[in-house]
Structure formats: structure tokens, C-alpha cells
């Protein structure tokens, strides 16, 4: 699935909230996967799977990366763990570290109360901030130019949003 391999070659993919590196398997070997997470135990799990990997202890709301230094940022399956303020900060940080035209890949489970499997899963999920598809659209497309949007369901319904960094003059803040 390395949708960026043809464009970025060996440019690293920063996986914010990457945990044990679950998404690394979706990218070919030439995409260097750098996993950022706040949980040292998860990062150790990532390094146990990939001894050559790069694991960085970091919060999604304060990335230890220079402005406009990254080609690709992934934020998958973490937004529902973030308050509204933290969610805005995470998106602002992803925007800050991306180069102009850089790619932002976002995925998160959706709050769809009509889906009983999802309601059941939300009851046990540690994330306390479920959002519906429109909330994610509003937040992500405010900062990134639309490229791809998919909704899919397994037990939860999920949103997959892929966009490019807007030029600084066109970026707006807030959710």
C-alpha cells in the first residue's frame, strides 16, 4: 500500500501514535517506518518486531520534529483517545511538521450509534472521545487538501482520510 513510494522513494513515514508498528506491514521495505508513541512498552514491542526500526517516545500533541521537515505523517487509530483540544493540537502538529505538499494519512473508528457492534465495542474501548465522520471531515479537511476519503466497516466503522498539506497562507486553525 505504499501510496507514497513512487513519490518519496525511501523517505521515512512518521507513524504518530504508531504503538507496536501495526501499520508498518502495509508499506514496502523501501518505506522507512518511524514509530512515535507515548507508551514505552508499545515502542519496545515495535523494536522487538523490527530491531532496525526507529522508535521515538513522543506525544502526538508535541512532535519532536522540525517545521516542514517530513514528507508523510500517519495518525491512525489514536484520535478517539484525544480530547477535542488534543485532537486539534495533533492535527496542527502534523500540519506543522509536514513539508508543503506532504501527505497526511488519518484513520479512526467512527461513532455510529445505529451500528450495534460498534456501540458494543465503544463500551469497552479505552478511547473516550468517539467522533462521527463529519467531525473528522471538518477537522482534517480544514487543515489538509482533500485527496481521498473512504469509509469502511469491520466491527467498527472507520474513516480513512488522505490529504496534502495546504500552503501556510491557506491553513486555518480550529476545529
C-alpha positions in Angstrom: 0.0 0.0 0.0 2.9 2.5 0.0 0.9 5.1 -1.8 3.9 7.3 -1.4 6.8 5.1 -2.5 6.7 6.3 -6.1 6.9 9.9 -4.9 9.1 9.8 -1.9 11.2 6.7 -2.5 13.0 6.0 0.7 11.6 9.0 2.6 10.6 7.9 6.1 7.0 7.6 7.1 6.3 9.1 10.6 3.6 7.0 12.3 2.3 9.2 15.1 0.7 7.0 17.8 2.2 4.0 16.0 2.3 1.7 19.0 3.8 -1.6 18.1 4.1 -0.7 14.4 1.0 -2.5 13.2 0.8 -0.3 10.0 4.4 -1.0 9.0 3.3 -4.2 7.3 1.2 -2.1 4.8 4.3 -0.4 3.4 7.1 -2.0 1.3 10.6 -2.3 2.7 11.8 0.9 0.9 9.4 3.0 3.0 11.3 3.6 6.3 8.8 3.4 9.1 9.5 5.7 12.2 7.2 4.9 15.1 6.3 7.7 17.5 4.2 6.9 20.6 3.8 7.9 24.3 3.9 4.3 25.6 7.4 2.9 26.1 6.0 -0.6 26.3 4.4 -0.4 22.9 7.6 1.1 21.4 9.6 -1.9 22.9 7.1 -4.1 21.1 7.8 -2.3 17.8 11.5 -2.7 18.3 11.1 -6.4 19.1 9.5 -6.8 15.6 11.9 -4.6 13.9 15.4 -4.3 15.5 16.5 -1.8 12.8 13.4 0.3 13.4 13.3 3.8 14.8 11.1 4.3 17.9 10.6 7.7 19.3 8.9 8.4 22.7 6.7 11.4 21.8 3.2 12.8 22.2 1.0 13.4 19.2 0.4 16.9 20.5 4.1 17.9 20.7 6.1 16.2 18.0 9.9 16.4 18.4 10.3 17.3 14.7 11.4 20.4 12.9 8.8 22.5 11.0 8.2 21.4 7.4 10.7 18.5 7.7 8.5 15.5 6.9 7.0 14.1 3.7 4.5 11.7 5.3 2.6 11.6 8.6 0.2 8.8 9.6 -2.2 9.3 12.5 -4.2 6.1 12.8 -6.5 4.9 15.5 -5.5 7.5 18.1 -7.9 10.4 17.7 -10.6 8.7 19.8 -8.1 8.8 22.7 -7.7 12.6 22.4 -9.9 15.3 23.8 -11.1 17.9 21.4 -8.2 20.2 22.3 -5.6 17.4 22.0 -7.2 16.4 18.7 -6.7 19.9 17.3 -3.2 20.0 18.6 -2.4 16.6 17.0 -3.7 17.9 13.6 -1.8 21.2 14.0 1.4 19.3 14.8 1.0 17.0 11.8 0.5 20.1 9.6 3.5 21.9 11.2 6.0 19.1 10.6 4.8 18.3 7.0 6.6 19.8 4.1 4.4 21.8 1.6 2.6 19.1 -0.4 3.4 16.5 2.2 0.9 13.7 2.7 -1.3 13.2 5.8 -2.9 9.8 6.3 -5.6 9.6 9.0 -7.8 6.7 10.2 -10.0 6.3 13.2 -13.1 4.3 14.3 -16.4 6.2 13.9 -19.2 6.8 16.3 -22.2 5.4 14.5 -24.8 4.6 17.2 -27.0 2.7 14.8 -24.3 0.1 14.4 -24.8 -2.3 17.4 -21.3 -4.0 17.0 -19.7 -0.5 17.2 -21.8 0.5 20.2 -20.7 -2.6 22.0 -17.0 -2.1 21.1 -17.2 1.6 22.2 -18.4 0.4 25.6 -15.0 -1.4 26.1 -12.7 0.8 24.2 -10.3 2.9 26.3 -10.8 5.8 23.9 -13.3 8.2 25.5 -13.7 10.6 22.6 -15.5 8.9 19.7 -16.4 11.1 16.7 -18.6 10.7 13.7 -17.4 11.0 10.1 -18.5 14.6 9.7 -16.4 15.7 12.8 -13.3 14.1 11.3 -14.0 15.6 7.9 -14.4 19.1 9.4 -11.2 18.8 11.4 -9.0 17.2 8.8 -10.1 19.0 5.6 -9.8 22.3 7.4 -6.0 21.7 7.5 -5.3 19.4 4.6 -6.4 19.5 0.9 -8.7 16.6 0.1 -7.2 13.7 -1.7 -9.0 10.5 -0.6 -11.8 9.6 1.7 -13.1 6.1 2.5 -15.5 4.7 5.0 -15.2 1.1 5.7 -16.5 -1.3 8.4 -15.3 -4.4 10.1 -17.0 -4.4 13.5 -16.4 -0.7 14.0 -17.0 1.6 11.1 -13.8 3.5 10.2 -12.8 6.7 8.3 -9.7 6.8 6.2 -8.8 10.3 5.1 -5.7 11.2 3.0 -4.8 14.7 2.2 -1.9 17.0 1.3 -0.6 19.9 3.4 -2.1 23.2 2.5 0.2 26.2 1.9 0.6 28.2 5.1 -1.5 31.2 3.9 -4.5 28.9 3.3 -4.3 26.8 6.5 -7.0 27.7 9.1 -6.9 26.6 12.7 -9.6 25.4 15.0 -11.9 22.5 14.6 
